[in-house]
């Protein structure tokens, strides 16, 4: 039965649980959790708690409806449903939902702001690097979508 060493032809079982080194997992900071400092992630990160500091992700960042981020975020894609204050650099698509409150400096290649979102930012768009870092005279664009 189990652990019988009489069968010499049997091979040891391969390790079926290996660490995920490919960055395809999803990280989550749940509601009620607060982090202060710098966070780096190779995979998607969902924030339903609070972050004060910087967040650097090589994937997507989702700030959930209860999420709050005060600081700097650099990522590939972002969905903001909660509150963000600070500098936000999104290399591809930034989506701001109707429940979001965003303030600060924003750079994104593409931008989608849903009706009802509070979007009070200095915003630059394009694909040629971040004007947040490269251009101290970023054009001031203030938008606020209000529910009709």
HUGI-V974571 format. One record per residue. N is the residue number from 1. RES is the residue in one small letter. PHI is phi as a letter, one per 40 degrees, with the letter a starting at -180 (none if undefined). Layout:
BEGIN
n = [N;N]
res = [RES;RES]
phi = [PHI;PHI]
END
This chain:
BEGIN
n = [1;2;3;4;5;6;7;8;9;10;11;12;13;14;15;16;17;18;19;20;21;22;23;24;25;26;27;28;29;30;31;32;33;34;35;36;37;38;39;40;41;42;43;44;45;46;47;48;49;50;51;52;53;54;55;56;57;58;59;60;61;62;63;64;65;66;67;68;69;70;71;72;73;74;75;76;77;78;79;80;81;82;83;84;85;86;87;88;89;90;91;92;93;94;95;96;97;98;99;100;101;102;103;104;105;106;107;108;109;110;111;112;113;114;115;116;117;118;119;120;121;122;123;124;125;126;127;128;129;130;131;132;133;134;135;136;137;138;139;140;141;142;143;144;145;146;147;148]
res = [x;x;x;x;x;x;x;x;x;x;x;x;x;x;x;x;x;x;x;x;x;x;x;x;x;x;x;x;x;x;x;x;x;x;x;x;x;x;x;x;x;x;x;x;x;x;x;x;x;x;x;x;x;x;x;x;x;x;x;x;x;x;x;x;x;x;x;x;x;x;x;x;x;x;x;x;x;x;x;x;x;x;x;x;x;x;x;x;x;x;x;x;x;x;x;x;x;x;x;x;x;x;x;x;x;x;x;x;x;x;x;x;x;x;x;x;x;x;x;x;x;x;x;x;x;x;x;x;x;x;x;x;x;x;x;x;x;x;x;x;x;x;x;x;x;x;x;x]
phi = [none;c;g;c;c;c;c;c;c;c;b;c;c;c;c;c;b;b;c;c;b;c;g;c;c;b;c;a;b;c;d;g;b;b;b;b;h;b;b;b;a;c;b;d;b;b;b;b;b;b;b;b;i;b;b;b;b;c;a;c;b;b;b;c;d;c;c;a;b;b;i;b;b;b;a;c;b;a;b;b;b;b;b;b;b;h;b;b;b;b;c;b;b;b;b;b;c;c;c;c;b;b;b;h;b;b;b;a;c;b;b;b;b;c;d;h;c;c;b;b;a;c;b;b;b;i;b;b;g;c;c;c;c;c;b;c;b;c;c;c;b;b;b;a;c;b;c;c]
END
